[in-house]
Amino acid sequence: METINGGTFNIKLSDLDKKDQIAISQAYNLENHNWSENYYTDPKVTHPSTKIDVPIPKEWVSSCYANDVCPSFTHKVLQIFVMDEQSRIDEQFPHKYSVMLQDTDMGNYDALLTSNDWSEVIEFVNNYGEKNADK
């Protein structure tokens, strides 16, 4: 069972084949996001070759910049980087997703979580504030 923005589905996104995952994710993102409101952080502009193949929760804000390896999104104090499989291979990363503290001082933060499992990323981000209120 998959929960996205309060809607519960009787399937896990990871149980679908890759083509269906991408189609569902793209339709969801198109329906729930208007990233074109800010040209400079629109992932279609900053990373035109990256295919965001996971549903980005609607409360996440695009913080994509062309100088980053991949698109990123912020939620509360976290910044979530999202690669597609081809970008992961091209950049020789062992993981598609990375979560770190939002970079507000141009510092260099270590990742709090790296994963190839989108469900793990969503769970981590959703639970981060409760378990780490003092950070």
C-alpha positions in Angstrom: 0.0 0.0 0.0 1.4 3.4 -1.0 0.4 6.7 0.7 1.0 9.9 -1.2 -0.2 13.3 0.2 -2.9 11.6 2.2 -4.2 9.4 -0.6 -3.7 5.7 -0.1 -3.4 3.3 -3.0 -3.6 -0.5 -2.9 -0.3 -0.9 -4.7 3.3 -0.1 -4.0 4.9 2.0 -6.6 7.9 -0.3 -6.5 5.7 -3.3 -7.4 5.0 -1.8 -10.9 7.3 -2.1 -13.8 9.5 0.8 -14.5 7.5 2.1 -17.4 4.3 2.3 -15.3 6.2 3.9 -12.4 7.5 6.6 -14.6 4.1 7.2 -16.3 2.2 7.4 -12.9 4.9 9.6 -11.4 5.0 12.0 -14.3 1.1 12.3 -14.3 1.1 12.9 -10.6 3.8 15.5 -10.7 2.1 17.3 -13.6 -1.2 17.4 -11.7 0.3 18.5 -8.4 3.1 20.9 -9.3 3.5 24.0 -11.3 7.3 24.2 -11.3 7.2 26.7 -14.2 6.2 29.4 -11.8 9.9 30.0 -11.2 11.9 29.5 -14.4 15.2 29.3 -12.5 14.2 26.4 -10.2 12.0 24.5 -12.7 13.5 21.0 -13.0 12.5 20.9 -16.7 14.8 23.9 -17.3 17.6 23.2 -14.8 17.9 19.5 -15.6 16.1 18.9 -19.0 17.6 15.4 -19.5 16.6 14.1 -16.0 13.3 12.3 -15.9 11.8 12.5 -12.4 10.4 9.0 -12.1 8.9 9.3 -8.6 6.0 11.3 -7.3 7.2 14.4 -5.5 4.9 15.2 -2.6 3.0 18.4 -3.3 4.2 20.2 -0.2 7.8 19.9 -1.3 9.3 23.0 -3.0 11.6 22.9 -6.0 15.0 24.1 -5.2 16.6 22.9 -8.4 19.6 24.8 -9.7 21.5 24.1 -12.9 24.9 23.8 -11.2 23.6 20.8 -9.1 24.1 17.3 -10.4 20.3 16.6 -10.2 17.0 18.2 -9.2 16.4 18.9 -5.6 13.4 19.7 -3.4 13.1 21.2 0.1 10.7 20.3 2.8 11.0 21.9 6.2 14.8 21.8 7.0 15.6 19.1 4.5 16.8 19.1 0.9 16.1 16.0 -1.1 18.1 15.3 -4.3 16.4 13.1 -6.9 18.2 11.4 -9.8 16.9 9.2 -12.5 18.7 5.9 -13.3 20.6 7.3 -16.2 21.9 10.3 -14.2 22.9 7.9 -11.4 24.9 5.8 -13.9 26.4 8.8 -15.7 27.5 10.4 -12.4 28.7 7.1 -11.0 26.6 7.4 -7.8 25.7 4.3 -5.8 22.2 5.8 -5.0 19.4 7.7 -6.7 18.2 9.7 -3.7 20.0 11.8 -1.1 18.6 13.7 1.9 20.5 16.3 3.7 19.9 19.4 5.8 18.9 22.3 3.7 21.9 24.4 2.7 21.3 27.9 3.9 24.9 29.0 4.5 26.5 27.6 1.4 28.0 25.0 3.6 28.8 21.4 2.7 26.5 19.0 4.6 26.9 15.2 4.7 23.9 13.2 3.6 21.5 12.1 6.4 20.2 9.4 4.1 21.2 7.9 0.8 19.0 5.3 -0.9 17.7 3.7 -4.0 14.3 3.1 -2.3 11.9 6.0 -2.8 9.6 4.7 0.0 12.5 4.8 2.4 13.1 8.5 1.5 9.5 9.4 1.9 9.3 7.7 5.3 12.6 9.4 6.5 11.4 12.9 5.4 8.0 12.4 6.9 9.4 11.3 10.3 12.5 13.5 10.4 11.0 16.4 12.4 9.5 14.1 15.1 12.7 12.2 15.8 15.1 15.1 15.3 13.3 18.2 16.6 16.5 19.5 18.3 18.5 19.4 15.0 
